[in-house]
Amino acid sequence: MRMGTAKAEYVYVKVKVSQGFWWASTSKPSPWYAKAIKKGDIEYNILGKPIAEILEVRYYSVFSKNQPTENKYDIYLTLKLAADYNNRTQKYIFKRSNLTIASPIDLETQSAQITGTVIEVSEQEFVDEYIEKTVFLTKNFAYPWEYEAIKIGDSYFDGEEIIFEVLDKNQVATSEIVTDYYGNLLPSTIDATRHIIVKAKVKVRIDEGELLFGEERILNSNARLTVNTSAFNYVDFVVGKIE
């Protein structure tokens, strides 16, 4: 039973790294920033006592058509915080700010200055359920060099584990036919392309019956899956079958 106005205790929080409030349109973090955030880093108060510890760091590549040459990430942290509980408001308080869903939070660890948005709060450690699924990705009207660039065994590591691995690939020759203003078809308008099918092993999190890839992206048929591996940038691939 909690007594008094406030009582210091530990609380577990999930945070999406961002600038300002969650609804603000800000730039996604760059690779150098994702690498600067270290699992196990701690923030200390002015008395030298630990008040925040990074338990988990996961980052997922995102693609922006406005900035196609820049690698950006969605970064998610799991934190252990020394927070106060206010019996009157029934809310946790960290560094004089309420810990509620969608509230901003800031940390200063040994390696990085971190700002973000609280997306989940728990009195107990998070026990997330992850499972592996076989996913068939398809892309129509792809260039031949795209198929050649896809490597079997290529994978993506999210900071904690491998969540995407190419198992197999296949292609079917196809052509995109374009007519001129009068409806005439010229040989120069026929461009040899490929219909690509990629079989991949994907690790997803189960949340209320839904499959989530990258913490927030629902994985189902006809969804678009974006992954940036060392060999290939999977953009505009559509999820076909999930097993």
Secondary structure, 3 states (H helix, E strand, C coil): CCCCCEEEEEEEEEEEECCCCCCCCCCCCCHHHHHHCCCCCEEECCCCCEEEEEEEEEEEEECCCCCCCCCEEEEEEEEEEEEEEECCCCEEEECCEEECCCCEEEEECCCCEEEEEEEEEECCCCCCCEEEEEEEEEEEEECHHHHHHCCCCCEEECCCCEEEEEEEEEEEEEEEECCCCCCCCCHHHEEEEEEEEEEEEEEEEEECCEEEECCCEECCCCCEEEEECCCCEEEEEEEEEEC
